[in-house]
Amino acid sequence: MSGAAPSATVAAAREARVAACLDRFTAAEREAVVTLRRTLHAAPELSWQESGTQATLRAALQAAGIPDVRAIARTGLVATIPGRVPGAPVIALRGDIDALPIHEETGLPFASRHDGVMHACGHDMHASWTVAAGLLLARAPAAGDVRLILQPAEEVGQGASEVLASGALDGVAAIFGGHVDWRFRVGEVVATSGPLAASTDEFTIVFHGTGGHGARPQDTRDPVVALAAFVMEVQTLVSRRLDPGLPGVVSVGVVEAGAAANVIPERARCAGTIRATVPAARTLLREGVRALAESVAATHRVRAEVTLHDGTPPLVNTPRAAAWAQQAAGALLGDEALRVLATANMGGEDFAYYTERMDGCFMRIGTWREGRERSGVHTPRFDPDEAALFVGGAVLAECARIASGGS
């Protein structure tokens, strides 16, 4: 278990491996990567607003000796590092760059200067370790070309689709990326085959009835009662329809109806999220929400208007890319550094669009060290250890080398 206290010997070995990752970079490179991360952290930008972030990253890539940098997907970038062997597989490394609408409370000297916006999900780390990987690959190229993808708008689940539409990944054989994870220590990596994150569909349902006086419900067709019945019954989709071996969630987060205590309204509305880790479960839950809403409405003599909003698909790491990532992390950090998630991750990640199209592996990269507060992502106090920048950069660079034909 990653949360268990390690023996002194195991801890010392892990710290030595982390130090070896840092030693792959010169002192000047380490300073540049940390400065980049802190610059990005202090000036976070929301999805599709990352123009300043784009300019900062472009300058960092060019300073790293990577001249082939171009804009993609509105506020994103792609940088190409030539490989050593003509015709060798082309590999992509992806880092996302957008921030969240959260007010920062870390008290860091480089805390967000943009009130109400914070890199609370670690995308400043992701972007910076992607540049760090580029530093290593520019100095010692992989067999094939490597494309660094600095992707906007992950938090709204839209950036990956636009990167694909831009053609930046045309001809790419495999793609790798990673996410900070405060549940694991610096020097620990999750690089598993199969489902890693859930789909993120949403639904909105409006029950249309006939309103009236609350004292005379017999004269109405009450949409509130239908909505209440749906909220209770929808949980049976997971408990009674979905295979117990498959993770799934249907959560109702919005319930709205009426404006006066003694008036039965004409309409009642609810909205929620549907999460699944495999396509078949996703389909079952989506279809089940619609069918259940319509049947509940019929029972209560009202009409259900059901809208399903497509989210990101399940993120499923491909076996071949996961094997490459495990080989890369094991070579740098030792096989004992490889971890697995204790439970299914029902959060979403638009990297899933990439693994639908090509081999890919998305990793979880540990960011916690003894003595640090264990504040999770999407909280105002999230503060990852910066040594993870160099672990992430080294692992991504090694993934590219192995996947393109050996280091």
N, C-alpha and C positions, 0 to 999 in steps of 0.2 A: 504493500500500500504506500502511495506517495506521501500520505500524511503521517506515517509512522516515523518515529525518531530513528535516524540511521545510526549504525555503529560509527565509531570514530574513524575506523579504517575505510569504510565505504564512503563516508563524507569527505575524507581527505583525498581519496582517489577521484571522486567526482570533481572536487575543486581543482585538482591537478589537470583534469581533462578540460575543464572550463578555461583554466589559465593557458593551456596549449592552444585553444581556439583564439584567445586574445593575442597570443604570440604569432599567429599567422598574419597579423596586421602590424605595420610599423607604428611607432608611437604617434607619428603625424597622422596616420590614417585613423587610429583610434580616436584621436582628438577631433578629427574632422567628422567622424560618424556621430560621436556624442554631441558635438556642436549642431550638426544637422538635426538630430532628433530633438534637441532642446529648442531650436529655432522653430521647428514645425509645431512642437507642443505649445509654445507660447503664442502661436498665431493660427489656431485651428479654424477650419472652414467647413461649413455644412455641405451636404451632397449637392453637386452641380454648381457649387460656388467656390471651387478650389483653385481659383486663378492664381492667387498668391502662392499657394502650395506648389502649383505646377511650375511657377517661375523659380522658386527656391530649389526644387528637385532638378530642374533642367540645369541650373548652375552647378549643382553638386555633381551631377553626372559628367558634365563637361570638365569640371575640375579633376574628376577621377580619370581623365584620359579617354573618355568614351564620346567621340565626336558625333556619332550617328544617333541623334536624338530628335524625335519628332512628336508633335502633338497628335493625340487620338482621342476619340470619345469625348469631345468638347474640352474637358479640363484634365485629361490624362496624358500620359507619355508612353512611348515605346523607345527603348534604346537597344541597339544591336551591337553585340561584341563578336567580332569575327572569330570563327573557329580555326583549328589547325589543319583539318582534313577536309578537302572539298568533297561535298556530297554526304558528309556525316550527318546524322539526325540533328535537326534543329530543336532546341529545348527552350522553354519559356519559364521564367520565374516571375511570380506576381506578388506585388504588395499593394494593398489598398490605402487610400490617402484621406478619406473624409472623416469628419468628427461628428459629435453628437450634441444635441441641444440640452446640455447639462451644465450647471454652474459649478466650477471647480472649487474644491475645498482642501486641496493638498497643502497649501502654504509653501509650495516650492518656489525658489527664486525665479524659475522660468515658467511659472504657472500661466495659464491662459490670460491673455490681455483682452480677449473678446468675451465680454460679459455674456453668460448664458450659453457659451459654446466651449466644449472641452474634448480633448482626445481621451475620452474615458473608455474607449474600446481598444486602445493600443495601436491605432493605425499609424501614428507617428513612429512607433517602433517598427511596424511592418514595412513602411516605406524606407526607413533608414537601414534596416538590415538587408533589404533588396539592393540598395546602393552599395552596402558593404560587400555583398556577394559580387556585385559588379567590379569592385576594386580588386578582389582576388582573381576574378576571371580575366580582367584586363591585363593583369600581370602574368598569369599562367592560364592561357585559354583552354577551354574544353575542346574536344575533337570537332564538334559541330558548332555552328553559330548559336549564341544564346541571346534571347530577347528578354529584356527586363520590362515588365509591364507594370506601370504605376497607375492603378485603376481608380477612377472616381466612383462615388455614389454606390458603395457597397451597402451602406446602412439603409438605403431605400430599395435595395435589391435590383438596381437597374444598370449599374455600370458594366458588369460582365457582358451583358447582351450587346451593349454598344461597342465594347472592345471587339467582340466577335464580328459584329457588322462592319467594323472599320477595316477588316482584313489583316489586322496586326498579328493574328495567330494563324494565318494561312500557311500551310506547310509545316506547322509545328508538330513534332512527334509526341511530345509529352510536356506537361506543365506541373510546376510545383509551387506551393505557397505554404504559409504558416500563420498561426494565430497565437498571440500571447496567452498564457494560461497560468493564472495565479495559484491553481491547485497543485501545480508541479514545481519542483525546485529548478533553479537555473542548472542546466546541464542534463535535464530530463526531457525526453521527446516522445510524443505519441505519433506513430506513423503506421497506422493499421489499415489493412485492406477492408473494404466493405463500407457500410453506412457510417458516416461521421457526423452528419447534421441533418435536420429534418426539413421537409417542405414547409412553406410559410403561407399557405392560402388563407384568405379571409372570406367571411360571408356577412351579408346584410340581409335581414328579413324584416319586412313590414307586414304586419297582420292588419288587414282592412276589415272593419266591422261596421256596425251601426250604433252610434252613440245614443246617449239619453241620460235621464236623471238617475243618479245612483240609488234612489229609493225605489225605482221601478225597473230592475234589471230584466224582467220578463219582456219588456218592450225593446230590448237591445240585442245586439249580437256582439258580445264583449270581446274585443281583441286582447285585453289585458290577461284574461283567463287563458286564452290560447297561447299567448306569449309565455306565461308562467308554466303551462304544461309542456311547451317545447323545451324550455330551459332545463326542466327536470328530465324529460325523456331523452334529450339528445345525448346524455351521458351513457345511455345503453348502447350507443353505437360502438363505443370502446369496450364496455364491459360485457356485451352480449353478441356483437356482430364481428368484431375484429379478433383475429387469431391471438390468443393470450401471449404467444411468443413474439409478437410484433409490437413495438412501441407505437403509441398513438395518443393524441390529445385533441379534444374539442373543448375549447374554453369560450364562454360568453363573457365579454368584457364591457359591453354597453347594453343597458336596458333603459328605454325611454317610453313614457306614455303619460298622457293627461297633464292637466294644469290645475285642476280643482278637486278637492276631496269628494265632492258629491256629484261629480260628473263622470259618466263612463265615456271615454274618448272614442273617436272614430278610428283611430290608428294606434298601434303600438309597435315599437321598433326595437330590434336587438341586433347586435353585431358581435362577431367573435373570430377566433382563429382556429384553423385546422392544421395539425402537425402530424407528419408521418415520415418514416425513414426509408420506405420502399415504395415504388410506384403503385403496386397493387393495393396497398393499404391507403395510399393517398386517394386513389379512385374510389374505393369503398366508402371512405369517410365523406368525400365530397358528394357523391351520389346519395349517401344516406342522409346528410343534412337536408338536401333538397326534398327527398321523398318524405322524410319525417315531418318537415315543416308543412308540406301540403296535406299530409294525412291528419295532422293535428288540427290544421285549419278547417278541414272538412268536418271533423268531429265536433268542432265548436261553432260551425255555421259561419265561418269568416273566410276570407281569402288571403292566401299567403303570396307575397311578392318576394321571390328569392333571387338574390344576386350573389354570384360567386366571383371573387376577385382572385385571379391567378397570382400566386407568389412564386418564390424561387422553388425549384424542384429539390428533392432530397439530394444531399451531397454523398456520393458513393465513390470512395477511392478505388481505383482499378488495381487488380492484383499485381500486375507487372510494375506499375509506378510505385506502389507501396513497398514492394520488394527492393526497388532501387533506393527509396528513401530510408528504409531500415538499414540497408548496407551502408549508406552515407553516414547516418547518425551513429551506427555501431562503430564504423571505422574511426570516427572522430572522438566519440564519447564513451565507447565500450558498450557491449550488448546489454549490460546491466542498466544502462541509461534509458533503454526502450521501455515505455510504459503503455498501458491501455486505459481507456476510460472505464471507470467503475460502473457507470450507468449510461444509457443512451443519451446523446446530446440532442435535445429537442429544439435548440436554437437553430436559426437559419443562416445560410451563407451562400452568396451568389457565385462563389467559385464552382458551385454545382453545375452551372451552365457549361463550364469548361470540360468537366469530367463526363458530361453527356456527349461531347464531341471528340474527345481524345483521351489518351492515357493521362492520368493525373493523380497526384496525391497531395492532400492538404493536411498539414501537421499541426499539432498543438505543441508549443515550445514553452517550457517552464520559465517563470519569471520571479519566483519567490525565493528568498533567502532567510535564514534564521535571523530573528530580530526585526524583521519588517512587518508592518501591519498587513493582514491578509484581507484587504479590501478587493472585492471582485470587480470585473469589468462592468460598465454602465453604472458605476457609482461615482460620486464626486470626489472620493479620496483614492481612486485607483492610482497606484504608483509602482510600476514594475521596475525591477532591478536592471540597470543598463548593461550589465555583463551579458544579458540575453541578446543584446544587439549583435554581439560577435559570435555567439553560439548560432543564432539564426542565420547570420550571413555566411558562416563557414559551412553549415549544413546545407543550405540552399546551393552554394557554389559546388559542393561535392555531389549533390544530387544531379546537377547539370553535367558534371564531368562523367559520372557513372552512366547516366541515361544516354549520353551522346556517344558512348563508345569507350569508356574507361578513363581513369584519371591519369 
